[in-house]
Every structure is written in structure tokens, then in C-alpha cells.
Amino acid sequence: MPVSTVSIVLTTIGADADAAAIARTLIEERLAACVNILPPMTSIYRWQGKVEQDREQQMVIKTASGRVDDLQARLRQLHPYELPEFLVLDATGSEAYLAWVGESASRF
């Protein structure tokens, strides 16, 4: 299924969490075409009125733009955080890459 844009979804997960298992589930369920898991990093953020510091992994999820809502619902089920990061960036790309994402993240 060809698409004209893809969505890049960013989320973080604890450094000790099994990000690969979540990524595999998203791929197997055709909610994403590709997930990159970046090495652990230090995150500093404000949460419930306090400044926190944790080790996290960044997950970069590429999906068809039409699958973002389904991806968000499933990620909420899989993610251990009370409020997971879920940032969506729309992107364009080569026709062949867009076709691959559309095929890989299709409902069928």
C-alpha cells in the first residue's frame, strides 16, 4: 500500500527494559516497519514536581501515518511507563522507501 508520508514516532524506555521485545511486537503486529533502538543515554526531566535523572533508551519507530493511532494504543499497553513519550514527526522520503513502509505497516 503506497503512502505519501511516513511518521517517525519517538519514545523512551528504561535502559534495563527489553526495548527489543517491544520493537519485535510492533513489527510482528505490522504497526511499524522499522524500530531503531539507540544506546542508553542519560535523561533529565521534571516529573510530578521533581527533577529526575534516569538511564533510558531512545526508540525511533517508523510507521505509515495511517497507523499512528493504532501504534499509540498498542504502545500504551506494552510500555512500562505511566506516561510514555509519544512524539510524532511526519516525514517524506523516496518513493521506494515510502512503498516499503506502507507495505510493512499495513493492516493486512
C-alpha positions in Angstrom: 0.0 0.0 0.0 1.8 3.2 -1.1 1.8 6.1 1.2 2.9 9.7 0.6 4.3 10.3 4.1 5.6 8.2 7.0 5.5 9.0 10.6 8.5 8.8 12.9 7.5 8.1 16.4 9.9 8.8 19.3 9.6 7.1 22.7 12.0 6.4 25.5 12.1 3.4 27.8 14.3 2.5 30.7 17.8 1.4 30.0 17.2 -2.0 31.6 13.8 -2.6 29.8 13.6 -5.0 26.9 13.1 -2.5 24.1 13.8 -5.2 21.5 10.8 -7.2 22.7 8.6 -4.2 22.3 10.1 -3.5 18.9 9.5 -7.0 17.7 5.9 -7.0 18.8 5.3 -3.7 16.9 6.9 -5.2 13.8 5.1 -8.6 14.1 1.8 -6.8 14.5 2.5 -4.6 11.5 2.2 -1.4 13.5 5.7 -0.4 12.4 8.0 -1.0 9.5 11.3 -0.5 11.5 12.3 0.3 15.0 15.8 1.6 15.9 16.9 1.3 19.5 19.6 3.7 20.4 22.2 3.1 23.1 21.4 4.0 26.7 21.6 7.7 27.5 21.0 10.0 30.5 17.6 11.7 30.6 16.9 14.6 32.9 13.3 15.7 33.2 10.7 17.1 35.5 8.2 14.6 36.8 5.5 15.2 39.4 7.2 18.4 40.6 10.7 16.9 41.0 13.7 16.9 38.7 14.6 13.3 37.9 17.6 11.7 36.2 17.5 8.2 34.6 19.2 6.0 32.1 16.9 5.4 29.1 17.0 4.1 25.6 15.5 6.1 22.7 13.2 4.1 20.3 12.7 5.5 16.8 9.7 3.9 15.2 8.9 4.3 11.5 5.3 3.6 10.5 2.7 4.5 7.9 1.0 7.7 9.0 -2.4 6.0 9.0 -1.2 3.5 11.7 -0.2 6.1 14.3 -3.4 5.8 16.4 -3.2 2.0 16.5 0.5 2.2 17.3 -0.1 4.6 20.2 -2.8 2.4 21.6 -0.6 -0.7 21.5 2.5 1.1 22.8 0.5 2.2 25.8 -0.3 -1.5 26.5 3.3 -2.6 26.1 5.2 0.3 27.7 6.1 0.2 31.4 5.9 4.0 32.0 2.8 5.7 33.4 3.1 8.4 30.7 5.3 7.1 27.8 6.8 9.7 25.5 4.9 9.6 22.2 6.1 12.2 19.7 5.1 12.0 16.1 7.2 13.6 13.3 5.8 13.4 9.8 8.4 12.8 7.0 8.6 12.3 3.3 11.1 10.1 1.6 11.9 8.2 -1.6 9.0 6.6 -3.4 10.6 3.1 -2.9 11.1 3.6 0.9 7.6 5.0 1.4 6.2 2.0 -0.5 8.1 -0.4 1.8 6.9 1.4 4.9 3.3 1.3 3.6 3.6 -2.4 2.8 5.4 -3.3 6.1 3.0 -1.4 8.3 -0.3 -2.3 6.6 -3.3 -3.8 8.3 -3.1 -6.9 6.1 
